[in-house]
Structure formats: C-alpha cells, structure tokens
Amino acid sequence: QVQVEESGGGLVQSGGSLRLSCTVSGRFLSIVTMGWYRQAPAKERELVGMVTRDGIIIYTDSVKGRFTIYGDNAKNTVDLQMNSLKPEDTGVYFCRTEVQRVFGQYQYWGQGTQVTVSS
C-alpha cells in the first residue's frame, strides 16, 4: 500500500506565510506526480500546484508568485511554501500523488490539513 502524510497548516493572518509538507511512502516503483490541492467550504477541490517526475511544475493562476512547490524525488517529499496568504486561500489542503506500481499508475491522497487565513 501507499501512504501519504501531510504536516503543517494552521491559522495565520493575512499576508503571513505557512509551509506544508508531504511524504509519500510504501510500495511503488516510482512517483509520477506529487502535488497539492485545496478545498474551500462549499467549493470543489482545486489544484494548487504540482510537480512531475521530470521536474515540470505548474500552479493555478491565483497562487502564482506567492506559492512555491519544492519536490524531492530522492526523499519522496513535496513541500508547499505559501507566502502573502490571503483569506481566500483558506481551506483544507490535500497532498496527492500518482505512483507507478507493477500493474499500472494509481493516485493516492492524504487526509488533508486545514489552512485558515484571517483578515
């Protein structure tokens, strides 16, 4: 099985910073992608940013210039540095990974960590 564990999150004032960390462990051949999604109350889950095994990084437009993803293939970790946080960044942040296993590619999610930005 594959485990996805997140840490970080919490309460911060508008303009502040937080860093989220995610570690992927278990039985798999390689990691295809690692990334972060978020879900605000009464809204659908959306991509925040992700990194592929080839080092390609993408961000949703609303976080460009404020958030940075750091992926470490050797450690199977992905961090999300969030700066200049805004109240609209509030939500539950989920780490997602897509891994290559013997019989195909599979996605796994963490349980989520709450980020609250006060105005």
Residue frames relative to the residue before (quaternion, step in Angstrom):
aa qw qx qy qz dx dy dz
Q 1.0000 0.0000 0.0000 0.0000 0.00 0.00 0.00
V 0.3455 -0.7182 0.5708 0.1977 3.54 -1.33 0.32
Q 0.1580 -0.7847 0.5951 0.0716 3.54 -0.95 0.93
V 0.1252 -0.7608 0.6348 0.0506 3.54 -1.10 0.83
E 0.0091 -0.8252 0.5629 -0.0471 3.56 -0.50 1.18
E 0.1771 -0.7915 0.5819 0.0588 3.53 -0.83 1.07
S 0.0001 -0.7613 0.6475 0.0346 3.51 -1.28 0.44
G 0.5949 0.5311 -0.4372 0.4157 3.51 -1.25 0.47
G 0.5102 0.6309 -0.4815 0.3313 3.53 -1.22 -0.31
G 0.3275 0.7400 -0.5502 0.2060 3.52 -1.32 0.04
L 0.6153 -0.5351 0.4370 0.3795 3.50 -1.33 -0.40
V 0.0721 0.7917 -0.6005 0.0859 3.57 -0.88 0.96
Q 0.4893 -0.6495 0.4895 0.3148 3.56 -1.15 0.55
S 0.6565 -0.4989 0.3942 0.4058 3.53 -1.26 0.47
G 0.7617 0.3137 -0.2685 0.4994 3.55 -0.89 1.01
G 0.5904 0.6003 -0.3501 0.4105 3.55 1.27 -0.26
S 0.4118 -0.7002 0.5368 0.2280 3.52 -1.39 -0.07
L 0.0173 -0.7557 0.6542 0.0255 3.50 -1.30 0.52
R 0.1790 -0.7608 0.6114 0.1235 3.53 -1.25 0.45
L 0.1702 -0.7691 0.6123 0.0687 3.53 -0.90 1.04
S 0.1254 -0.7867 0.6012 0.0621 3.54 -1.09 0.74
C 0.0696 -0.7865 0.6135 0.0126 3.54 -1.13 0.72
T 0.0862 -0.7830 0.6155 0.0252 3.54 -1.00 0.92
V 0.1900 -0.7691 0.6044 0.0838 3.53 -0.93 0.99
S 0.0637 0.7995 -0.5928 0.0728 3.56 -0.84 0.97
G 0.5058 0.6550 -0.4732 0.3020 3.53 -1.28 0.26
R 0.6831 -0.4875 0.3724 0.3964 3.51 -1.31 -0.41
F 0.3594 0.6879 -0.5676 0.2746 3.56 -0.52 1.23
L 0.5496 -0.6325 0.4424 0.3197 3.55 -1.23 0.46
S 0.7783 -0.1672 0.1413 0.5885 3.55 0.95 -0.84
I 0.4441 -0.6498 0.5407 0.2969 3.53 -1.30 0.30
V 0.3006 -0.7611 0.5530 0.1568 3.54 -0.86 1.01
T 0.7832 -0.0901 0.0782 0.6102 3.57 0.92 -0.94
M 0.0649 -0.7406 0.6640 0.0804 3.53 -1.32 0.41
G 0.1768 0.8136 -0.5384 0.1299 3.52 -0.94 0.76
W 0.4126 -0.6898 0.5473 0.2331 3.48 -1.40 0.02
Y 0.0964 -0.7484 0.6552 0.0355 3.51 -1.12 0.87
R 0.1187 -0.7814 0.6030 0.1080 3.54 -1.25 0.26
Q 0.1433 -0.7701 0.6177 0.0699 3.48 -1.28 0.54
A 0.2185 -0.7644 0.5984 0.0989 3.52 -0.66 1.19
P 0.6668 -0.5011 0.3553 0.4220 3.59 -1.19 0.42
A 0.8551 0.0848 -0.1093 0.4997 3.54 -0.95 0.98
K 0.6421 0.4801 -0.3439 0.4888 3.58 1.18 0.46
E 0.5627 -0.5964 0.4493 0.3548 3.52 -1.26 0.35
R 0.5775 -0.5683 0.4546 0.3701 3.52 -1.23 0.48
E 0.0626 -0.8125 0.5796 -0.0005 3.56 -0.93 0.92
L 0.5522 -0.5935 0.4742 0.3434 3.52 -1.24 0.54
V 0.2374 -0.7341 0.6176 0.1524 3.54 -1.08 0.82
G 0.7305 -0.3058 0.2281 0.5664 3.55 0.82 -1.01
M 0.0463 -0.8015 0.5961 0.0116 3.52 -1.19 0.51
V 0.2066 -0.7486 0.6161 0.1316 3.54 -1.30 0.41
T 0.3026 -0.7483 0.5625 0.1795 3.55 -1.00 0.84
R 0.6650 -0.5051 0.3606 0.4155 3.57 -1.26 0.24
D 0.6443 0.4952 -0.3220 0.4858 3.58 1.24 -0.32
G 0.5880 -0.6178 0.3573 0.3806 3.58 1.25 0.07
I 0.4562 0.6627 -0.4695 0.3636 3.57 1.23 0.23
I 0.1064 -0.7981 0.5927 0.0185 3.55 -0.84 1.03
I 0.0246 -0.7816 0.6232 0.0024 3.55 -0.97 0.87
Y 0.1432 -0.7686 0.6204 0.0622 3.53 -1.22 0.67
T 0.4851 -0.5894 0.5377 0.3581 3.50 -1.24 0.38
D 0.6482 -0.5814 0.3221 0.3716 3.58 -1.02 0.77
S 0.6707 0.5508 -0.3111 0.3873 3.58 0.93 -0.86
V 0.7395 0.3879 -0.2347 0.4976 3.62 1.17 -0.33
K 0.4301 0.7147 -0.4629 0.3000 3.59 1.22 -0.13
G 0.7918 0.2585 -0.2301 0.5033 3.54 -0.91 1.00
R 0.7293 0.3796 -0.2356 0.5182 3.59 1.24 -0.22
F 0.7661 0.2890 -0.1438 0.5557 3.57 1.03 -0.82
T 0.0751 -0.7855 0.6130 0.0401 3.56 -1.14 0.67
I 0.2507 -0.7554 0.5905 0.1336 3.54 -0.97 0.94
Y 0.0875 -0.7639 0.6383 0.0369 3.54 -1.05 0.88
G 0.0591 -0.8070 0.5876 0.0015 3.55 -0.51 1.19
D 0.0938 -0.7771 0.6212 0.0381 3.56 -1.03 0.83
N 0.2849 -0.7989 0.5078 0.1508 3.56 -0.21 1.27
A 0.6333 0.5507 -0.3382 0.4257 3.57 1.05 -0.70
K 0.7610 0.3471 -0.1823 0.5169 3.56 1.04 -0.77
N 0.3507 -0.7514 0.4820 0.2831 3.58 1.31 -0.16
T 0.5043 0.6245 -0.4379 0.4048 3.53 0.91 0.96
V 0.0508 -0.7619 0.6422 0.0673 3.50 -1.29 0.41
D 0.1454 -0.7892 0.5948 0.0468 3.55 -0.78 1.08
L 0.1763 -0.7508 0.6264 0.1130 3.51 -1.23 0.57
Q 0.1425 -0.7778 0.6101 0.0504 3.55 -0.51 1.23
M 0.0805 -0.8137 0.5757 -0.0062 3.55 -0.62 1.17
N 0.0248 -0.7990 0.5998 -0.0356 3.56 -0.62 1.18
S 0.8168 0.2209 -0.1747 0.5035 3.55 -1.30 0.34
L 0.0986 0.8438 -0.5203 0.0873 3.56 0.93 0.91
K 0.2055 -0.7625 0.6079 0.0828 3.51 -1.17 0.78
P 0.6459 -0.5183 0.3747 0.4168 3.61 -1.16 0.44
E 0.6614 0.5158 -0.3192 0.4411 3.60 1.02 -0.66
D 0.5601 0.5690 -0.4000 0.4500 3.59 1.27 0.05
T 0.4461 0.7078 -0.4409 0.3251 3.56 1.28 -0.14
G 0.4146 0.6880 -0.5253 0.2807 3.55 -0.99 0.85
V 0.5416 -0.5488 0.4952 0.4003 3.51 -1.35 -0.17
Y 0.2051 -0.7872 0.5755 0.0840 3.55 -0.77 1.08
F 0.1362 -0.7996 0.5845 0.0181 3.50 -0.85 1.10
C 0.3007 -0.7048 0.6120 0.1958 3.51 -1.11 0.76
R 0.0564 -0.7889 0.6119 0.0057 3.55 -0.96 0.89
T 0.0264 -0.7866 0.6163 0.0248 3.53 -1.07 0.74
E 0.1894 -0.7235 0.6492 0.1384 3.50 -1.24 0.56
V 0.0564 -0.8279 0.5577 -0.0187 3.55 -0.63 1.12
Q 0.4090 -0.6676 0.5647 0.2611 3.49 -1.30 0.48
R 0.0276 -0.7721 0.6349 0.0009 3.53 -0.78 1.07
V 0.7628 -0.3961 0.2382 0.4523 3.57 -1.26 0.16
F 0.8053 0.3004 -0.1358 0.4928 3.59 0.85 -0.94
G 0.8177 -0.1780 0.0815 0.5413 3.60 1.14 0.38
Q 0.5705 -0.5696 0.4613 0.3705 3.51 -1.34 -0.20
Y 0.0646 -0.8024 0.5930 -0.0158 3.54 -0.97 0.91
Q 0.2952 -0.7439 0.5700 0.1861 3.56 -1.14 0.60
Y 0.0804 -0.7784 0.6222 0.0224 3.52 -1.17 0.73
W 0.2272 -0.7814 0.5744 0.0888 3.52 -1.12 0.79
G 0.4186 -0.6419 0.5726 0.2913 3.50 -1.27 0.49
Q 0.6417 -0.5569 0.3744 0.3714 3.54 -1.29 0.17
G 0.5485 -0.6347 0.3849 0.3849 3.57 1.24 -0.25
T 0.0922 -0.7724 0.6263 0.0522 3.51 -1.20 0.61
Q 0.4387 -0.7306 0.4675 0.2347 3.56 -0.88 0.97
V 0.0600 -0.7472 0.6612 0.0290 3.52 -1.07 0.88
T 0.0104 -0.7976 0.6019 -0.0377 3.55 -0.74 1.10
V 0.1020 -0.7882 0.6066 0.0200 3.55 -0.75 1.11
S 0.2048 -0.7966 0.5607 0.0954 3.55 -0.57 1.16
S 0.4389 -0.7088 0.4947 0.2457 3.56 -1.11 0.72
